[in-house]
Amino acid sequence: MTEFIHQHILTVITFFPLLGGLVILILPRDKFTVIRWTALVFTLVPLLLAGLLYAGFNNAAAGFSAGTGLQFVEKYSWIRDFNISYFLGVDGLSMPMVLLCALICPLCILASWGIEKGVKGYHFLFLLLETGMMGVFVSLDFFLFFIFWEVMLLPMYFLIGIWGGPRKEYAAIKFFIYTLVGSVLMLLVIIYGYLATTPHTFDLTELAANNKVLGFRAILWWALFIGFAIKVPLFPFHTWLPDAHVEAPTAISVILAGILL
């Protein structure tokens, strides 16, 4: 087990919260204390593993360009017909984000201790959200990245729309629509990058190094920029943020400010 965790530490960090969410689903809905402690434990373990990951990270070899300084790499063929890989790794940019996410999530679980409405559903969605965030930071296959990117969207929508303030439905729908538009632009870039490479690939390191993909680099850059600008958010794509921050539960507002943005 120890060797498996060492060899697949990014997989464990990413999917351990989801495992916790599945455990919560089988717990009785009226066992509030058990559910809360279960959620806390399943966020503390990724924090411990992220600390071990950082301790074993070679800062001297860390890079900030695509394909450089990648460490703790896991790469396996996933969907062979479309050359899609299960490709994970961290570099000098993503390593601090993994550590930040692992640190903030258990703090947010503690901040959610007072949640009394739909405790089971709330903590399941929160743990699913953590898996989505971790996956975004460690994915090196564009298809896999997009899946994790979308996994973040749905839990946030429900966490704001169900457990938010008086205008929670309006804030949640506005957040969903804005983010969905950005996702569509990102998806178009992903499809173009895949079709522009020979052989076709979603490998981010290969896409970054492929000159053919850069043929429409200005258009691609603007499409990705708008997609990410909505998430940051930058003017003029920022109007969803005040509503989401005000209406979201405290812990979710922390997630927005501390990680997602």
C-alpha positions in Angstrom: 0.0 0.0 0.0 2.8 2.4 0.9 4.6 1.7 -2.4 1.3 2.2 -4.3 0.8 5.6 -2.7 4.4 6.6 -3.4 4.1 5.7 -7.1 0.6 7.1 -7.6 0.6 9.9 -5.0 -1.1 12.4 -7.4 -3.9 10.0 -8.1 -4.5 9.4 -4.4 -4.4 13.1 -3.6 -6.9 13.8 -6.4 -9.4 11.0 -5.9 -9.2 10.4 -2.1 -11.8 13.2 -1.5 -14.1 11.6 -4.0 -13.8 8.3 -2.2 -14.8 10.2 1.0 -17.8 11.6 -0.8 -18.9 8.0 -1.8 -18.5 6.9 1.9 -20.6 9.8 3.0 -23.4 8.8 0.5 -23.8 5.5 2.3 -23.9 7.1 5.8 -27.3 7.7 7.4 -28.4 11.3 6.6 -29.2 12.1 10.3 -25.6 11.3 11.5 -24.4 14.9 11.2 -21.4 14.5 13.4 -20.2 11.3 11.7 -20.6 13.0 8.3 -18.6 16.0 9.3 -15.8 14.1 10.8 -15.7 11.8 7.8 -15.4 14.8 5.4 -12.7 16.3 7.6 -10.6 13.1 7.6 -10.9 12.7 3.8 -9.6 16.3 3.4 -6.8 15.9 6.0 -5.3 12.9 4.3 -4.7 14.8 1.0 -3.1 17.6 3.1 -0.7 15.1 4.6 0.1 13.6 1.2 0.6 17.1 -0.3 3.1 17.8 2.4 5.0 14.6 1.6 4.7 15.6 -2.1 6.2 19.0 -1.5 9.0 17.5 0.7 10.0 15.2 -2.1 9.7 17.9 -4.8 13.0 19.0 -6.4 12.8 22.7 -6.5 16.1 23.0 -8.4 14.6 21.0 -11.3 11.2 22.7 -11.3 10.1 24.5 -14.4 7.4 26.9 -15.4 7.2 26.1 -19.1 5.0 23.3 -20.5 6.8 20.0 -20.4 9.7 21.2 -18.2 10.4 20.3 -14.6 7.6 17.7 -14.5 7.8 15.5 -11.4 5.7 12.6 -10.0 4.5 11.9 -13.5 1.8 9.3 -14.1 0.9 8.5 -17.7 -1.2 5.6 -18.9 -3.2 5.1 -22.1 -6.9 5.7 -21.4 -9.0 6.0 -24.6 -6.7 4.6 -27.3 -9.0 5.3 -30.2 -8.6 9.1 -29.6 -5.1 9.0 -28.1 -6.3 10.2 -24.7 -4.1 9.5 -21.8 -4.4 9.5 -18.0 -1.5 12.0 -17.7 -0.7 13.6 -14.3 2.3 15.6 -13.1 3.4 18.7 -11.2 5.9 21.4 -11.9 7.0 24.6 -10.3 3.6 26.3 -10.9 1.2 23.6 -10.0 3.0 22.2 -6.9 2.1 25.3 -4.8 -1.5 25.2 -6.0 -1.8 21.5 -5.0 -0.5 22.4 -1.5 -2.8 25.5 -1.3 -5.9 23.4 -2.2 -5.0 20.7 0.2 -4.5 23.3 3.0 -7.7 25.3 2.4 -10.2 22.4 2.0 -10.0 21.0 5.6 -10.2 24.6 6.9 -13.4 25.0 4.9 -14.8 21.8 6.3 -14.3 23.2 9.8 -15.9 26.4 8.7 -18.9 24.4 7.5 -19.4 22.7 10.9 -22.5 24.8 11.5 -24.3 23.7 8.3 -27.6 22.1 9.4 -29.4 21.9 6.1 -28.7 18.9 3.8 -25.5 18.0 5.7 -24.9 14.8 3.7 -25.4 16.5 0.3 -23.3 19.5 1.2 -20.2 17.5 2.2 -20.5 15.1 -0.7 -20.5 18.0 -3.1 -17.7 19.7 -1.3 -15.5 16.6 -1.6 -16.4 16.3 -5.3 -15.4 19.9 -5.7 -12.0 19.2 -4.1 -11.4 16.3 -6.5 -12.2 18.6 -9.4 -9.8 21.3 -8.2 -7.0 18.9 -7.6 -7.5 17.3 -11.0 -7.2 20.7 -12.7 -3.9 21.4 -11.1 -2.2 18.1 -12.0 -3.8 17.2 -15.4 -1.4 17.2 -18.4 -3.9 15.8 -20.9 -6.2 18.5 -22.2 -9.2 16.2 -22.3 -8.7 15.1 -18.7 -8.1 18.7 -17.7 -11.5 19.7 -19.3 -13.3 16.9 -17.4 -11.9 18.1 -14.1 -12.7 21.7 -15.1 -16.3 20.8 -15.6 -16.4 18.7 -12.4 -15.7 22.0 -10.5 -18.7 23.7 -12.1 -21.6 21.5 -11.0 -20.7 21.3 -7.2 -20.2 25.1 -7.1 -23.6 25.6 -8.7 -25.4 23.5 -6.2 -23.4 24.6 -3.2 -24.3 28.2 -4.0 -27.8 27.6 -5.2 -28.9 25.4 -2.3 -26.9 26.6 0.7 -26.5 30.2 -0.3 -28.1 33.4 0.8 -31.5 35.0 -0.1 -30.6 35.5 -3.8 -28.8 32.2 -4.1 -30.7 30.9 -7.2 -29.9 34.1 -9.2 -26.2 34.0 -8.1 -25.8 30.3 -8.9 -27.5 30.5 -12.4 -25.4 33.6 -13.2 -22.2 31.8 -12.2 -23.2 28.7 -14.2 -24.0 30.6 -17.4 -20.8 32.7 -17.3 -18.6 29.7 -16.6 -20.3 27.6 -19.2 -19.6 30.1 -21.9 -15.9 30.1 -21.0 -16.0 26.3 -21.1 -17.4 26.3 -24.6 -14.6 28.5 -25.8 -12.0 26.3 -24.1 -13.6 23.2 -25.7 -13.3 24.7 -29.2 -9.6 25.3 -28.5 -9.1 21.7 -27.3 -10.8 20.3 -30.4 -8.7 22.4 -32.7 -5.5 21.5 -30.9 -6.4 17.8 -31.2 -7.2 18.0 -34.9 -4.2 20.1 -35.7 -1.6 17.6 -34.5 -0.4 14.5 -36.2 -0.9 12.1 -34.7 -3.9 13.6 -33.0 -3.2 14.2 -29.3 -4.5 16.0 -26.2 -1.1 15.9 -24.5 -0.5 19.4 -23.2 3.3 19.1 -23.4 3.1 18.0 -27.1 0.5 20.7 -28.0 2.6 23.4 -26.5 5.6 22.3 -28.6 3.7 21.8 -31.8 4.1 24.6 -34.3 1.0 23.5 -36.3 -1.2 24.2 -33.3 0.1 27.7 -33.2 -1.2 28.5 -36.8 -4.1 30.4 -35.3 -2.3 31.3 -32.1 -4.0 34.7 -31.7 -7.5 33.3 -32.0 -6.6 30.3 -29.7 -5.0 32.6 -27.2 -8.1 34.9 -27.1 -10.5 32.0 -26.7 -8.5 30.5 -23.8 -8.0 34.0 -22.3 -11.7 34.7 -22.3 -12.4 31.3 -20.8 -9.9 31.9 -17.9 -10.8 35.6 -17.6 -14.4 34.6 -16.8 -13.1 32.3 -14.0 -10.6 34.9 -12.5 -12.8 37.1 -13.2 -11.5 40.0 -15.2 -13.4 43.0 -16.5 -15.8 42.9 -18.3 -16.5 39.3 -17.3 -16.6 40.0 -13.6 -20.2 40.7 -12.8 -21.0 37.1 -11.6 -18.5 37.4 -8.8 -20.1 39.9 -6.4 -23.3 37.9 -6.4 -21.6 34.6 -5.9 -19.4 35.9 -3.1 -22.2 37.5 -1.2 -24.7 34.6 -1.6 -22.3 31.7 -1.2 -21.8 30.0 2.2 -18.7 31.2 4.0 -16.6 28.1 3.2 -17.6 28.3 -0.5 -16.7 32.0 -0.6 -13.3 31.0 0.8 -12.9 28.4 -1.9 -13.8 31.0 -4.6 -11.3 33.6 -3.3 -8.6 31.2 -2.2 -8.4 28.6 -5.0 -10.8 28.9 -7.9 -10.1 32.5 -8.8 
